[in-house]
Amino acid sequence: MPDLAPFTATVLVVDDTPAKLYILSSWLRRAGYAVVEASGGLEALQRIGEVSPDLVVLDVRLPDISGYEVCERIKSDPATASIPVIQISGAAITAADRALGLHRGADGYLAEPIEPDEFVATVKAALRYHRARQRAERLAGRLRALTDLTLEMNAAQTFDELLSIAVSGTCRILDRHAGVVALAPDGRTRRLTAGPPDAAAVSRTAPPAALETLGEQALGQQPGTELLTIPYAYWSEVAPDTPARRDIVAVMSRTKRDRPPVLLGVEPDPPLDEDEVSMLRQLGQAVALAVEALRAYAEEHAIALTLQRSLLPSRVPQVAGLDIAWRYQPAVDNVEVGGDFYEVLELDGKVLFAVGDVQGHSLLAATVMAELRHALRASLIGKIELDQSLALLNDVLRRYHRRMTATVCLMLLDPATGEAQIANAGHIPPLLLDGEGEDDGAARYHEKFGNLLLGVAEEVYRIDRVMVPPGGAVLMFTDGLVEDRDKYLDDSLEVARQAASAISGDVNEAADRLIAAFGAREDDVALVIVRRHRQDAGRRPA
């Protein structure tokens, strides 16, 4: 272990004998220590609160309170308990006296006469132990903070939130100005800084070329973590709004080959010690891992959504006499593709509307959903019979995907007359609205869930006939809109019914209001709204 640097240590010497106080203080000053003096126990306690010494040399016999009591008070206060205390005495010199002093908290005990070399060596040894203990406690505290910070970063929902947590945590752990630069999933570079005492994260202008240049110099395209010093002249040029006023000590980290690196730096004032450099490296690695995990999630989510939407209709037809709106909203926290779908098809002067939901969230659910959509389209070539279409979809599931189930609701509408056929295989029934606004009647569910869902057993599907009057509307949606873990389904269905009762004006705005009424969803949502024009109204835009 390196030798202790005496000039960094302050020693409080407590003795009521002026000559002895002078001698002990002189020995310590000649050894290079800063010395503070006190002549009594109460004065010593006051000076400890004022100067926070690194060590206390304490006479046992004091005029006001004993050195034993002073030592006990020092050790009983969490703020001063780690300060080493060396007791000295010219009267209490027996083995019992020394044992009593040690039992009451002293870290060392010297009986007079004391040799100068022995005295200074004892102080040096006590300080060495004190520094080692401080270092261990500080390192343990930082490691705990690193663990908490890592958990907090991994729980971040957005890229900016993650970087804000990272830079604020680095600032708190190392008690220094800190900054982080990283490439976000959207392709833009983000840079945030934080400084003591509040460690609040501040967004700064981001130098994308600098991140690429420094990453190439430090790591090339290889993974790893490298320590580097960024000259102030360079950094102030590429990032003019930097709060740094000197060179920056930073780590460049990359978790995978050819992936964007992450730069985490601090201002080295005062200079970083060995433990702080090691902690900075660990912080850099932790931030890079969290960034890569969130970036990978965002990329997978984007791929999943692209795949999901490629399996859904890219557009729906514009039909004279009808206003049609549709929405597909993926689950907020689900990276996997789902099995929700909708369909709108023009068929010999009529329009088929369909919504469905294949069990599960996975690539399999999405592919089965695509199979059902294509099978549905094929079943409508030629004679249109909704019950036979559902029977075919049921056979497809039972024959080729025996462990899968699905719900589907079909509606065939004649825009000219308003006559509609509804066939339902276990799906939430459509909401029917007789007219526009409250004066024309509230929305009502057609009928609870119809026939058995697809994929369970052979079933004869019935067809119900309804009328959609001029100005009337129909809302069809998947269960992701109304299912919540902490709410009864009937309550959510009632919320949807009331929201549908207020459908008026533009159907696209109505669809947006309906989605907003339920907020972020845990499951995918597909919905279709169709409304017939009033007989005295012109055609409305879809």
C-alpha positions as CSV (number, residue, x, y, z in Angstrom):
1,M,0.0,0.0,0.0
2,P,1.4,3.5,-0.8
3,D,2.7,5.6,2.0
4,L,0.3,8.0,3.6
5,A,0.7,11.6,2.5
6,P,0.9,13.5,5.9
7,F,0.0,16.9,4.5
8,T,-3.6,15.6,3.8
9,A,-4.2,14.7,7.4
10,T,-5.5,17.0,10.2
11,V,-4.8,15.9,13.8
12,L,-6.7,17.3,16.8
13,V,-4.5,17.2,20.0
14,V,-6.3,17.5,23.3
15,D,-4.4,18.0,26.6
16,D,-4.8,20.4,29.5
17,T,-1.1,20.6,30.1
18,P,0.4,23.4,27.9
19,A,3.9,21.9,27.8
20,K,2.7,18.5,26.8
21,L,0.3,20.0,24.3
22,Y,3.1,22.0,22.7
23,I,5.4,18.9,22.6
24,L,2.9,16.6,21.0
25,S,1.8,19.2,18.5
26,S,5.4,20.0,17.6
27,W,6.2,16.3,16.9
28,L,3.2,16.1,14.6
29,R,3.9,19.3,12.7
30,R,7.5,18.2,12.1
31,A,6.1,15.0,10.7
32,G,4.1,17.0,8.2
33,Y,0.6,16.9,9.7
34,A,-1.8,19.9,10.2
35,V,-2.5,20.3,13.9
36,V,-5.5,21.7,15.8
37,E,-5.4,22.0,19.6
38,A,-7.8,21.9,22.5
39,S,-7.3,22.0,26.2
40,G,-10.5,20.4,27.5
41,G,-13.0,17.7,26.6
42,L,-15.9,20.0,25.8
43,E,-13.7,22.2,23.7
44,A,-12.4,19.1,21.9
45,L,-16.0,18.1,21.0
46,Q,-16.6,21.6,19.6
47,R,-13.5,21.6,17.5
48,I,-14.3,18.2,16.1
49,G,-17.6,19.6,14.8
50,E,-15.8,22.6,13.3
51,V,-12.8,21.0,11.6
52,S,-13.7,17.3,11.1
53,P,-10.1,16.0,12.0
54,D,-8.7,12.8,10.5
55,L,-7.5,11.7,13.9
56,V,-7.7,12.7,17.6
57,V,-4.9,12.5,20.2
58,L,-6.7,12.6,23.5
59,D,-5.4,12.8,27.1
60,V,-7.3,10.6,29.5
61,R,-7.3,13.1,32.4
62,L,-9.0,16.4,31.5
63,P,-10.4,19.1,33.8
64,D,-14.0,19.0,32.7
65,I,-14.9,15.6,31.3
66,S,-12.7,12.6,31.1
67,G,-11.0,11.5,27.9
68,Y,-12.9,8.2,28.2
69,E,-16.2,10.1,27.9
70,V,-15.0,12.3,25.1
71,C,-14.0,9.1,23.2
72,E,-17.4,7.5,23.8
73,R,-19.2,10.6,22.5
74,I,-17.0,10.6,19.3
75,K,-17.7,6.9,18.7
76,S,-21.4,7.1,19.4
77,D,-22.0,9.8,16.8
78,P,-22.4,8.3,13.3
79,A,-20.9,11.4,11.8
80,T,-17.6,11.0,13.8
81,A,-17.6,7.3,14.7
82,S,-14.9,6.5,12.1
83,I,-12.4,9.0,13.4
84,P,-9.5,7.2,15.0
85,V,-8.8,8.2,18.6
86,I,-5.4,7.6,20.3
87,Q,-5.5,8.0,24.1
88,I,-2.4,9.0,26.1
89,S,-1.8,9.3,29.8
90,G,1.0,9.8,32.3
91,A,-1.1,8.6,35.3
92,A,-3.4,5.9,34.0
93,I,-0.7,3.6,32.7
94,T,-1.7,0.2,34.1
95,A,-2.9,-2.7,32.0
96,A,-6.4,-2.2,33.4
97,D,-6.3,1.5,32.4
98,R,-5.3,0.7,28.9
99,A,-7.9,-2.0,28.6
100,L,-10.6,0.4,29.9
101,G,-9.6,3.0,27.2
102,L,-9.8,0.5,24.4
103,H,-13.1,-0.9,25.7
104,R,-14.6,2.6,25.7
105,G,-13.7,3.2,22.0
106,A,-10.0,4.1,21.7
107,D,-8.2,2.8,18.6
108,G,-4.8,3.1,20.4
109,Y,-3.4,3.8,23.9
110,L,0.0,5.2,24.8
111,A,1.4,5.4,28.3
112,E,4.0,8.1,29.1
113,P,6.9,8.6,28.7
114,I,6.3,8.5,24.9
115,E,9.1,8.3,22.4
116,P,8.6,10.8,19.4
117,D,9.2,8.1,16.8
118,E,6.8,5.7,18.5
119,F,4.2,8.4,18.8
120,V,4.4,9.5,15.1
121,A,4.5,5.9,13.9
122,T,1.3,5.1,16.0
123,V,-0.5,8.1,14.5
124,K,0.6,7.1,11.0
125,A,-0.6,3.5,11.5
126,A,-4.0,4.7,12.8
127,L,-4.4,7.1,9.9
128,R,-3.4,4.3,7.5
129,Y,-6.1,2.1,8.9
130,H,-8.6,5.0,8.9
131,R,-7.9,5.8,5.3
132,A,-8.3,2.1,4.3
133,R,-11.6,1.9,6.2
134,Q,-12.8,5.2,4.6
135,R,-11.8,3.9,1.2
136,A,-13.6,0.5,1.7
137,E,-16.8,2.3,3.0
138,R,-16.8,4.8,0.1
139,L,-16.3,2.0,-2.4
140,A,-19.0,-0.1,-0.9
141,G,-21.4,2.9,-0.9
142,R,-20.6,3.6,-4.6
143,L,-21.1,-0.1,-5.5
144,R,-24.5,0.0,-3.8
145,A,-25.3,3.2,-5.7
146,L,-24.1,1.6,-9.0
147,T,-26.4,-1.4,-8.4
148,D,-29.4,0.9,-7.7
149,L,-28.5,3.1,-10.8
150,T,-28.3,0.0,-13.0
151,L,-31.7,-1.2,-11.9
152,E,-33.2,2.3,-12.4
153,M,-31.6,2.6,-15.9
154,N,-33.0,-0.8,-16.9
155,A,-36.5,0.3,-15.9
156,A,-36.4,3.4,-18.1
157,Q,-39.1,3.5,-20.7
158,T,-37.5,6.0,-23.1
159,F,-34.0,6.6,-24.4
160,D,-33.9,10.2,-23.0
161,E,-35.1,9.0,-19.6
162,L,-32.3,6.4,-19.5
163,L,-29.6,8.9,-20.4
164,S,-31.0,11.4,-17.8
165,I,-30.9,8.7,-15.1
166,A,-27.4,7.7,-16.2
167,V,-25.8,11.2,-16.1
168,S,-27.5,12.2,-12.9
169,G,-26.5,9.0,-11.2
170,T,-22.8,9.3,-12.4
171,C,-22.8,12.9,-11.0
172,R,-24.1,11.8,-7.6
173,I,-21.8,8.7,-7.3
174,L,-18.6,10.5,-8.2
175,D,-19.7,14.0,-7.0
176,R,-18.5,15.6,-10.2
177,H,-19.8,17.3,-13.3
178,A,-20.7,14.5,-15.7
179,G,-21.9,14.2,-19.3
180,V,-23.1,11.4,-21.6
181,V,-23.3,11.2,-25.4
182,A,-25.1,8.4,-27.2
183,L,-26.8,7.7,-30.5
184,A,-30.6,7.2,-30.1
185,P,-32.6,4.6,-32.0
186,D,-34.1,7.4,-34.1
187,G,-30.7,8.1,-35.5
188,R,-30.1,11.4,-33.6
189,T,-27.3,11.9,-31.1
190,R,-28.3,12.8,-27.6
191,R,-26.1,14.6,-25.1
192,L,-26.9,15.4,-21.4
193,T,-24.9,16.9,-18.6
194,A,-25.4,17.1,-14.8
195,G,-23.5,18.8,-12.0
196,P,-23.5,19.0,-8.2
197,P,-25.2,19.6,-5.9
198,D,-28.6,18.8,-7.4
199,A,-27.3,16.5,-10.3
200,A,-30.2,17.6,-12.5
201,A,-29.8,16.4,-16.1
202,V,-29.6,19.1,-18.7
203,S,-30.0,18.5,-22.5
204,R,-27.2,19.9,-24.6
205,T,-26.4,20.3,-28.3
206,A,-25.0,17.0,-29.5
207,P,-21.9,16.6,-31.6
208,P,-22.5,13.5,-33.7
209,A,-19.2,13.6,-35.6
210,A,-17.3,13.8,-32.3
211,L,-18.9,10.6,-31.0
212,E,-18.1,8.8,-34.2
213,T,-14.5,10.2,-34.3
214,L,-13.7,9.5,-30.6
215,G,-15.3,6.0,-30.9
216,E,-13.1,5.2,-33.8
217,Q,-10.0,6.4,-32.1
218,A,-10.7,4.6,-28.8
219,L,-12.3,1.3,-30.0
220,G,-12.4,1.1,-33.7
221,Q,-15.4,-1.1,-34.4
222,Q,-14.6,-3.6,-31.6
223,P,-16.6,-4.0,-28.4
224,G,-15.0,-2.9,-25.1
225,T,-14.5,-0.1,-22.7
226,E,-11.5,2.3,-23.1
227,L,-10.4,5.2,-20.9
228,L,-9.5,8.4,-22.7
229,T,-8.8,12.1,-21.9
230,I,-10.6,14.6,-24.1
231,P,-8.7,17.9,-24.4
232,Y,-10.7,20.9,-23.4
233,A,-9.7,22.8,-26.5
234,Y,-11.2,20.0,-28.7
235,W,-14.4,19.5,-26.7
236,S,-15.2,23.2,-26.3
237,E,-15.0,23.5,-30.1
238,V,-17.3,20.6,-31.0
239,A,-19.6,21.2,-28.0
240,P,-19.5,25.0,-27.3
241,D,-22.2,24.8,-24.6
242,T,-20.0,22.5,-22.4
243,P,-20.0,23.4,-18.7
244,A,-16.5,21.9,-18.4
245,R,-13.5,24.2,-17.9
246,R,-10.7,21.7,-18.3
247,D,-9.9,18.4,-20.0
248,I,-12.4,15.6,-19.6
249,V,-11.8,12.1,-18.4
250,A,-14.1,9.7,-20.1
251,V,-14.9,6.1,-21.0
252,M,-16.0,5.0,-24.4
253,S,-18.0,1.8,-24.3
254,R,-19.5,-0.5,-26.9
255,T,-21.1,-3.9,-26.1
256,K,-21.3,-5.3,-29.6
257,R,-19.1,-5.1,-32.7
258,D,-20.1,-2.3,-35.1
259,R,-22.8,-0.9,-32.8
260,P,-22.8,2.8,-31.8
261,P,-20.6,3.5,-28.8
262,V,-21.6,5.4,-25.6
263,L,-19.4,8.2,-24.2
264,L,-19.5,8.9,-20.4
265,G,-17.2,11.5,-19.0
266,V,-16.5,13.6,-15.9
267,E,-14.5,16.7,-15.1
268,P,-11.4,15.6,-13.1
269,D,-11.4,18.3,-10.5
270,P,-10.0,17.1,-8.1
271,P,-8.1,14.4,-10.0
272,L,-9.7,11.0,-10.0
273,D,-8.1,8.3,-7.8
274,E,-7.7,4.7,-8.7
275,D,-11.1,3.7,-7.3
276,E,-12.9,6.5,-9.1
277,V,-11.4,5.6,-12.4
278,S,-12.5,2.0,-11.8
279,M,-16.0,3.2,-10.9
280,L,-16.1,5.4,-14.0
281,R,-15.3,2.4,-16.2
282,Q,-18.0,0.3,-14.5
283,L,-20.5,3.1,-14.9
284,G,-19.6,3.4,-18.6
285,Q,-20.2,-0.3,-19.1
286,A,-23.5,-0.2,-17.2
287,V,-24.8,2.7,-19.3
288,A,-23.7,1.1,-22.5
289,L,-25.4,-2.2,-21.6
290,A,-28.6,-0.4,-20.7
291,V,-28.5,1.8,-23.9
292,E,-27.9,-1.3,-26.1
293,A,-30.8,-3.2,-24.4
294,L,-33.2,-0.3,-25.0
295,R,-31.9,0.3,-28.5
296,A,-32.4,-3.4,-29.3
297,Y,-35.9,-3.4,-27.9
298,A,-36.8,-0.3,-29.9
299,E,-35.4,-1.9,-33.1
300,E,-37.3,-5.2,-32.4
301,H,-40.4,-3.2,-31.7
302,A,-40.2,-1.3,-34.9
303,I,-39.6,-4.5,-36.9
304,A,-42.5,-6.2,-35.1
305,L,-44.8,-3.2,-35.9
306,T,-43.7,-3.2,-39.5
307,L,-44.4,-6.9,-39.8
308,Q,-47.7,-6.5,-38.1
309,R,-48.9,-3.7,-40.3
310,S,-47.7,-5.5,-43.4
311,L,-50.2,-8.2,-42.6
312,L,-53.0,-5.7,-42.2
313,P,-54.8,-3.9,-45.0
314,S,-52.8,-0.9,-46.3
315,R,-56.0,0.9,-47.0
316,V,-59.8,0.4,-47.0
317,P,-62.1,1.3,-49.9
318,Q,-64.0,4.5,-50.1
319,V,-67.7,3.6,-50.5
320,A,-70.4,5.9,-51.6
321,G,-73.0,6.5,-48.8
322,L,-70.6,5.4,-46.0
323,D,-68.1,7.0,-43.7
324,I,-65.5,4.5,-42.6
325,A,-62.7,4.8,-40.0
326,W,-60.3,2.2,-38.8
327,R,-57.5,2.0,-36.3
328,Y,-54.8,-0.4,-35.3
329,Q,-52.9,0.4,-32.1
330,P,-50.2,-2.0,-30.8
331,A,-49.8,-2.7,-27.1
332,V,-47.5,-0.1,-25.5
333,D,-45.1,-2.6,-23.8
334,N,-45.2,-5.5,-26.2
335,V,-42.4,-6.1,-28.6
336,E,-44.0,-9.1,-30.2
337,V,-46.5,-9.1,-33.0
338,G,-50.1,-9.9,-32.2
339,G,-53.1,-11.6,-33.8
340,D,-55.6,-8.7,-34.0
341,F,-56.9,-7.8,-37.4
342,Y,-59.6,-5.9,-39.3
343,E,-60.8,-6.1,-42.9
344,V,-63.1,-4.0,-45.2
345,L,-64.0,-5.4,-48.6
346,E,-66.4,-4.3,-51.4
347,L,-68.4,-7.3,-52.6
348,D,-70.9,-6.8,-55.4
349,G,-72.4,-3.6,-54.2
350,K,-72.1,-4.6,-50.5
351,V,-69.3,-4.1,-48.0
352,L,-67.9,-6.7,-45.7
353,F,-66.5,-5.6,-42.3
354,A,-64.5,-8.0,-40.2
355,V,-62.6,-7.8,-36.9
356,G,-60.8,-10.7,-35.2
357,D,-58.3,-11.7,-32.7
358,V,-56.0,-14.8,-32.8
359,Q,-54.9,-16.1,-29.4
360,G,-51.5,-15.0,-28.2
361,H,-48.7,-12.5,-29.0
362,S,-46.1,-14.1,-31.2
363,L,-45.0,-14.5,-34.8
364,L,-47.2,-17.6,-34.9
365,A,-50.2,-15.6,-33.8
366,A,-49.5,-13.1,-36.6
367,T,-49.0,-15.7,-39.3
368,V,-52.2,-17.5,-38.3
369,M,-54.0,-14.2,-38.4
370,A,-52.7,-13.7,-42.0
371,E,-53.9,-17.2,-42.9
372,L,-57.4,-16.5,-41.6
373,R,-57.6,-13.2,-43.5
374,H,-56.6,-14.8,-46.7
375,A,-59.0,-17.7,-46.1
376,L,-61.8,-15.2,-45.4
377,R,-61.1,-13.4,-48.6
378,A,-61.0,-16.7,-50.5
379,S,-64.3,-17.8,-49.0
380,L,-66.0,-14.7,-50.3
381,I,-65.2,-15.4,-54.0
382,G,-68.5,-16.4,-55.6
383,K,-71.4,-16.9,-53.3
384,I,-71.3,-14.8,-50.1
385,E,-72.4,-16.7,-47.1
386,L,-71.1,-15.5,-43.8
387,D,-71.9,-18.6,-41.8
388,Q,-70.0,-20.7,-44.4
389,S,-67.1,-18.3,-44.2
390,L,-66.8,-18.7,-40.4
391,A,-67.2,-22.5,-40.8
392,L,-64.2,-22.5,-43.2
393,L,-62.1,-20.4,-40.8
394,N,-63.0,-22.8,-38.0
395,D,-61.9,-25.8,-40.2
396,V,-58.6,-24.1,-41.0
397,L,-57.8,-23.6,-37.3
398,R,-58.9,-27.1,-36.3
399,R,-57.0,-28.8,-39.1
400,Y,-53.8,-26.8,-39.3
401,H,-53.5,-25.1,-35.9
402,R,-55.1,-27.4,-33.4
403,R,-53.9,-25.5,-30.3
404,M,-54.9,-22.1,-31.6
405,T,-58.2,-20.3,-31.1
406,A,-59.6,-17.1,-32.5
407,T,-62.6,-14.8,-32.4
408,V,-64.1,-13.2,-35.5
409,C,-67.1,-11.0,-36.1
410,L,-68.4,-10.4,-39.7
411,M,-70.9,-7.8,-40.9
412,L,-72.1,-7.6,-44.5
413,L,-73.7,-4.2,-45.2
414,D,-75.8,-2.9,-48.1
415,P,-75.0,0.9,-48.2
416,A,-78.0,1.6,-50.3
417,T,-80.7,0.0,-48.0
418,G,-78.9,-0.3,-44.6
419,E,-79.6,-4.0,-44.5
420,A,-76.9,-5.9,-42.7
421,Q,-76.0,-9.5,-41.8
422,I,-73.9,-10.2,-38.7
423,A,-72.2,-13.5,-38.0
424,N,-70.1,-13.8,-34.8
425,A,-67.7,-16.5,-33.6
426,G,-67.1,-15.7,-29.9
427,H,-66.1,-12.0,-30.5
428,I,-67.3,-9.0,-28.7
429,P,-70.5,-8.0,-30.4
430,P,-70.7,-4.9,-32.5
431,L,-72.2,-1.7,-31.1
432,L,-75.2,-0.4,-33.1
433,L,-76.1,3.3,-33.1
434,D,-79.5,4.2,-34.7
435,G,-78.6,7.8,-35.4
436,E,-76.2,10.7,-34.8
437,G,-76.2,12.2,-31.4
438,E,-78.1,11.6,-28.2
439,D,-81.4,12.5,-29.7
440,D,-81.3,9.6,-32.0
441,G,-80.8,6.9,-29.3
442,A,-77.9,5.4,-27.4
443,A,-75.6,2.7,-28.7
444,R,-76.5,-0.9,-27.9
445,Y,-74.6,-4.2,-28.3
446,H,-76.1,-6.4,-30.9
447,E,-76.0,-9.6,-29.0
448,K,-73.6,-11.1,-26.5
449,F,-70.7,-13.0,-28.3
450,G,-72.8,-15.0,-30.7
451,N,-71.6,-18.5,-31.5
452,L,-68.6,-20.5,-30.2
453,L,-65.1,-19.1,-31.0
454,L,-63.1,-20.6,-33.8
455,G,-60.8,-23.6,-33.3
456,V,-62.7,-25.3,-30.5
457,A,-65.3,-27.6,-32.0
458,E,-67.5,-28.0,-35.0
459,E,-70.1,-25.3,-35.0
460,V,-73.1,-24.1,-37.0
461,Y,-72.8,-20.4,-37.2
462,R,-76.0,-18.3,-37.4
463,I,-76.6,-15.2,-39.3
464,D,-78.5,-12.3,-37.7
465,R,-80.1,-9.5,-39.8
466,V,-80.2,-5.9,-38.6
467,M,-80.9,-2.5,-40.1
468,V,-78.5,0.4,-40.1
469,P,-80.7,3.4,-40.6
470,P,-79.6,6.6,-42.4
471,G,-77.2,8.4,-39.9
472,G,-76.8,5.1,-38.0
473,A,-73.4,3.7,-37.2
474,V,-71.7,0.4,-36.3
475,L,-68.6,0.1,-34.1
476,M,-66.6,-3.2,-34.2
477,F,-63.5,-3.6,-32.0
478,T,-61.2,-6.3,-30.5
479,D,-61.0,-7.0,-26.8
480,G,-57.7,-5.2,-26.3
481,L,-59.7,-1.9,-26.2
482,V,-61.7,-2.9,-23.1
483,E,-59.7,-5.6,-21.2
484,D,-57.9,-4.4,-18.1
485,R,-56.4,-6.5,-15.4
486,D,-57.9,-4.4,-12.6
487,K,-61.4,-3.8,-14.1
488,Y,-64.5,-5.9,-14.7
489,L,-65.1,-6.5,-18.4
490,D,-68.7,-5.5,-18.1
491,D,-67.7,-2.1,-16.7
492,S,-65.3,-1.5,-19.6
493,L,-67.9,-2.6,-22.1
494,E,-70.2,0.0,-20.7
495,V,-67.6,2.7,-21.1
496,A,-67.2,1.7,-24.7
497,R,-71.0,1.8,-25.2
498,Q,-71.3,5.2,-23.7
499,A,-68.4,6.5,-25.9
500,A,-70.0,5.0,-29.0
501,S,-73.3,6.8,-28.1
502,A,-71.5,10.1,-28.4
503,I,-70.2,9.3,-32.0
504,S,-71.0,12.3,-34.1
505,G,-69.2,14.5,-36.7
506,D,-66.1,13.0,-38.3
507,V,-65.8,9.3,-37.8
508,N,-62.0,9.5,-37.7
509,E,-62.2,12.0,-34.9
510,A,-64.6,9.7,-33.1
511,A,-62.2,6.8,-33.5
512,D,-59.4,8.9,-32.0
513,R,-61.6,9.9,-29.1
514,L,-62.5,6.3,-28.4
515,I,-58.9,5.2,-28.4
516,A,-58.0,8.2,-26.1
517,A,-60.8,7.3,-23.7
518,F,-59.1,4.1,-22.8
519,G,-55.5,5.3,-22.8
520,A,-52.4,3.2,-23.3
521,R,-53.3,-0.5,-23.7
522,E,-51.7,-3.7,-22.5
523,D,-53.0,-5.5,-25.7
524,D,-53.3,-4.7,-29.3
525,V,-56.5,-2.9,-30.5
526,A,-58.2,-3.1,-33.9
527,L,-61.4,-1.2,-34.5
528,V,-63.7,-0.2,-37.4
529,I,-66.4,2.5,-37.4
530,V,-68.9,2.7,-40.3
531,R,-71.7,5.2,-40.5
532,R,-74.4,5.5,-43.2
533,H,-75.0,9.0,-44.6
534,R,-78.3,10.6,-43.8
535,Q,-80.6,10.6,-46.8
536,D,-80.5,14.4,-46.9
537,A,-76.7,14.7,-46.6
538,G,-74.1,14.6,-49.3
539,R,-71.2,12.2,-49.4
540,R,-68.8,12.7,-46.5
541,P,-65.0,12.1,-46.8
542,A,-63.7,8.9,-45.3
